[in-house]
Amino acid sequence: MDQKRYSEMNEWELKQEIATLTEKARKAEQMGMVNEYAVYERKIAMAKAYLLNPDDFPPGEFYEIEGDPQSLFKLQYINGVFAWGYRLNDPNTEVALPISLLKKRG
């Protein structure tokens, strides 16, 4: 069976995929498989991004990064479900993050 892209999945399919990946990540974590766990966490973030509306993330805003609360992210622009910008502690390095990793401040 061919795996559908997240962009082709409906909300129900995305939520099923997130649940499946979450279970796999939990098992990998229990077994101490750090790299595998990290891969599942990234896939979960990607799937969650497709459940969000990119228009809810206005450019120019500052966001906290999920899993990296010490880092502030300045959003420059959105491309698909990716937020492009930079971390305030590294303004010369542009990075792209799934919008699901951005948390509104406050």
C-alpha positions as CSV (number, residue, x, y, z in Angstrom):
1,M,0.0,0.0,0.0
2,D,1.3,3.4,-1.0
3,Q,1.6,5.9,1.9
4,K,-0.4,9.0,1.3
5,R,1.3,12.3,1.7
6,Y,0.1,14.3,4.7
7,S,-1.0,17.1,2.3
8,E,-3.4,14.5,0.7
9,M,-4.9,13.3,4.0
10,N,-8.1,14.6,5.5
11,E,-8.4,15.6,9.1
12,W,-9.5,12.1,10.3
13,E,-6.6,10.4,8.5
14,L,-4.1,12.9,9.9
15,K,-5.4,12.3,13.4
16,Q,-5.2,8.5,12.9
17,E,-1.6,8.9,11.6
18,I,-0.7,11.1,14.6
19,A,-2.1,8.5,17.0
20,T,-0.2,5.7,15.2
21,L,3.1,7.7,15.2
22,T,2.6,8.6,18.9
23,E,2.3,5.0,19.8
24,K,5.4,4.1,17.8
25,A,7.3,7.0,19.4
26,R,6.2,5.8,22.9
27,K,7.5,2.3,22.1
28,A,10.8,3.6,20.7
29,E,11.3,5.8,23.8
30,Q,10.6,2.8,26.1
31,M,13.1,0.7,24.2
32,G,15.7,3.5,24.4
33,M,15.8,4.0,20.6
34,V,16.6,7.7,20.7
35,N,17.1,8.2,17.0
36,E,13.9,6.4,16.1
37,Y,12.0,8.3,18.7
38,A,13.3,11.6,17.2
39,V,12.2,10.6,13.7
40,Y,8.6,9.9,15.0
41,E,8.5,13.2,16.8
42,R,9.4,15.0,13.6
43,K,6.8,13.1,11.6
44,I,4.2,13.9,14.3
45,A,5.1,17.6,14.1
46,M,4.7,17.5,10.3
47,A,1.3,15.7,10.4
48,K,0.1,18.2,13.1
49,A,1.1,21.1,10.9
50,Y,-1.4,20.0,8.2
51,L,-4.2,20.3,10.8
52,L,-3.4,24.0,11.3
53,N,-4.2,27.1,9.2
54,P,-1.0,28.8,8.0
55,D,-2.9,32.1,7.9
56,D,-3.1,32.0,11.7
57,F,0.7,32.7,11.8
58,P,1.3,36.3,10.7
59,P,4.8,37.2,9.5
60,G,6.8,39.5,11.8
61,E,5.5,37.9,15.0
62,F,7.7,36.2,17.6
63,Y,7.0,32.7,18.7
64,E,8.3,30.2,21.2
65,I,9.4,26.9,19.8
66,E,7.8,23.7,21.1
67,G,10.5,21.7,22.8
68,D,12.9,24.6,22.9
69,P,11.4,27.2,25.3
70,Q,14.6,29.1,25.6
71,S,14.5,30.0,21.9
72,L,12.4,32.7,20.4
73,F,11.6,32.5,16.7
74,K,10.9,35.5,14.4
75,L,8.6,34.5,11.6
76,Q,9.6,36.0,8.3
77,Y,7.2,34.2,6.0
78,I,5.1,31.0,5.5
79,N,5.6,28.5,2.7
80,G,3.0,25.8,2.8
81,V,3.0,24.5,6.4
82,F,6.6,25.7,7.1
83,A,7.4,28.9,9.0
84,W,10.6,30.4,7.7
85,G,12.6,32.8,9.9
86,Y,15.3,32.7,12.5
87,R,16.0,32.1,16.2
88,L,16.8,35.4,18.0
89,N,20.0,33.8,19.4
90,D,21.1,33.1,15.8
91,P,19.7,35.8,13.5
92,N,22.1,35.1,10.7
93,T,20.8,31.5,10.1
94,E,17.4,31.1,8.4
95,V,15.5,28.0,9.4
96,A,12.2,26.4,8.4
97,L,10.0,24.8,11.1
98,P,6.6,23.1,10.8
99,I,4.0,25.6,12.0
100,S,2.9,23.0,14.6
101,L,6.1,23.8,16.5
102,L,5.3,27.4,17.0
103,K,3.6,28.6,20.2
104,K,2.2,32.1,20.6
105,R,3.9,34.0,23.4
106,G,2.0,35.1,26.4
